Structures are given as C-alpha cells and as structure tokens.
Amino acid sequence: MKKSLLLIPILSALLLHGCQKQEPQTIGIAEQYGIAYAPLNIMKEKGLLEQKLPGVTINWQQFGGPTAIRESMMNGEVDFGFMGIAPVLIGIDNGMEWKYATGISSNQVAIVTARPDIKTLADFTEEDRIAILSPGCTQHVLLCMLADKQLGDPMALDSQLVAMSHPDALQALLSNTEITAHVATPPYIQQEVQAGMTIMATGEEIMGRPFTFISGVAMTDFYENHRDWYDAFIEALDESIDYINENMEECVRILAPVYGISEEDLMEQMTYNGTIYSNRLEGIPELSAAMQNMGLTKGNPDFDAITFDNVNREGE
C-alpha cells in the first residue's frame, strides 16, 4: 500500500509532463524590400536553412522599415533582422541588446530628384518633401551627413522628410506629388532615372568610400541560448552569398519570378554599379563616428564590442 502511494506523485508528474504543450521550434527572420536582400531570397527559395535545421519552422517576414523589425525583435517574434547599418547603431545607443551578425550586401544609395534644377541641398524649397525609409535609417543618416557639409546643419531638412517604403516613394515621385526627392536604392534608382529623374548625390560620394549597406543583427540572448541555430543560419547565409557570386545567371532565373520582373532587368539590377553581395562589414566605424559628431547617437562604441565573433570584419 505504501509503495502504491509513493508511485502516485511520480505517475502524476509524468502524466503532467506528457500533457504539457511543447514550445514551437521556430526561427523568425525579418527582411525588407529590394535586391539588397537577394541572399535571403536565395536562402528561402533553395531551402538552405531547412536543410540544416530539419523540424524547425522558418518564419520569414517582410517589413517596410527597420522600426517595425526592431519592435518585433524586442517582442521575441524575430530572431534575425536585416536592415541598414545606421539603425543598428541607434538601437545599440538606446540600449538594444543586439549585435551585428553579418553583412549581406553593399549597393548604391542615391538622392534622386524629380526637379532637374536641384544640384545641391540648398536648392530645395520649403515646399519640397524628401522620402526616406524611416527616421534614423541609413539613407536618413547619409542625408544628414550631406546636410552637415552643404548646409552646416545635419538636421536642416528634417521637417521636410516623409517616411515611406521604397515602392510608395517611387509611386509618389512618378505621380508628381509634393515628394520631389527620394533617398533610394536599386532597383528604385534605375526606375526613377529611367523615368527622367536625376541623381543629385550618391552614398559613396557622401561617405567618401564604399560601405556595407545591409547588415544582419541578432539579439544576444538568441546567440547565447540558441548558438546551434545561430551558427546554422550564418552557414546557410554564407552558402547563399557564395551561390549568388558563383551562379549569378541561375540566381536571376530563380529570383525573377519572386521579384516579378524580367530576367534581363534583374540581371542588370543585381550587377548594377556598386552592388556587392558579401558577409563582410565595412565602413561602420566611420559611420558611427559621424553619427556621434552629428548628435544622432551619444556614443561611438568599439567595433569588436558590437559584433559577434563570427563577423567577417574589415581588414581581416
């Protein structure tokens, strides 16, 4: 009788354990719009991460800007977020517990205007509006850097900025609205130039050197608690980047239906001037110093302190 009584709590614990709902095995990945994110699209289309993590659900999400990605990462809905390098620095400055995990691409950024008479920022009137992805995005920071040089005030045009996704900004320019300029990236630069608009300045001209445009970040707790998943993702991404660089024509065939454009147009865009697919991170220390000097961030952290140990750093 005593043995039976002793077995009751053990059996109850086993039954309760068996009835407990298992936590879903899911990785959330957030991307944005444009060919700068092609390595992620190749990874998705070829199922590279699923091959490395069988049984794990891969939850792909697409956002219009870095603010929504940051919020989703804070809420635990996204584990890897991809965005320009500037929002990552702003997040770190505001106490965000994330670090750079990788680069994925460098590509041209340009201030495109529908007004051919605009040669410098001083030519904008108070009625002109400039479309950027979101406050604090890399395009915004580059615009601030140019405003600092040309107008003596990095925030001189902030009251004239409108936050819009790249597709919406393109349509606003084509529709002859109050939006007269767009800090754009491929393929939107080409589409706007083809429509008769002009490039006022490029990101490389503003920075004075080439730089990583899109980077990937992960929360430190994900890195520490799911290192096997983290490593699998980085391996899959590196394979995807290598596949693009070694098999560009095949990648164009895979991605043209995804982007809804012709293979000819996509080939032009993916090999456009300044487009490089690489896991390397470049130009971040310079951008970080400029952001601190302009008052966009309070600090200028050491590069090693804000990158995970797998990162392919400049100069290595």
Salt bridges, closest charged atoms under 4 A:
GLU31 OE2 - LYS44 NZ 3.02
ASP93 OD2 - LYS298 NZ 3.24
ASP117 OD2 - ARG115 NH2 2.48
ASP128 OD2 - ARG115 NH1 2.37
ASP158 OD1 - HIS140 NE2 3.15
GLU192 OE2 - HIS182 ND1 2.63
ASP231 OD1 - ARG227 NE 2.81
GLU235 OE1 - LYS52 NZ 3.75
GLU239 OE2 - LYS52 NZ 2.83
GLU250 OE1 - ARG253 NH2 2.87
GLU282 OE1 - ARG209 NH2 3.52
GLU286 OE2 - ARG209 NH1 2.93
ASP304 OD1 - ARG313 NE 3.06
ASP309 OD1 - ARG227 NH2 3.32
GLU314 OE2 - ARG209 NH2 2.90
